[in-house]
Amino acid sequence: MSESEPKTSLRWRRRAEARPAEILAAALASFAERGFAETRLDQVASRAGVTKGTLYLYFRSKEELFEAVVRQQLIPSLERAEAMIAETDLPSPALLARIVTELAEVVASPLGAIPKLVLTEAGDFPHLARFYFEKVVDRGTALLRRVLERGIAAGEIRRVDSDSAALCIVAPLLLGALWRHSLEPHVGREIDLEALCRTHLALLQRGLTITAAAVEALDRGAPR
């Protein structure tokens, strides 16, 4: 910007650059409160402090807005987990614990409303369910399978069916999301997501990890 360019022009430009993120934050809040079907774009625009016409400059439909929320706010958590798997030399049980902890943080955030929305409205919006399955569920379970199979190959994790085990790892986190966004607002009973995560990790540790005694037994040819 030249010295002669008005400061108001710079402020406007910065405001314009921030608008997509502000619209996505408003959309996530609306989806969490109202669900997909009941969310209207004029509500999202008002919540973001823009006109409906301005919203359409960035997102052409409610479906496109939902997909953008998933791509820009949810998928980065999966990307971080994938990078962790590729770069770390942690034992697989410890790596699994880190990934589960990060996923639990997502569930505890407003993003935890997204899986609940998909599960409850999949019948009316099957294209959103397919999108979410491909971009989040399939990708998320694949990275968990990688950790499990890595641990099995290294003798750190007992031999399990990695497909089923990956779903078992996700299930309590999904319960936490459903409880927080479906039951909790109506029954007045909160769920302690941190305690849920700690308990889940303790059960995984005991159920999946091969102990030193178990390794010795295997070496002696004892049945698994």
Order of alpha helices (4+ residues) and beta strands (2+ residues): alpha-alpha-alpha-alpha-alpha-alpha-alpha-alpha-alpha-alpha-alpha-alpha-alpha
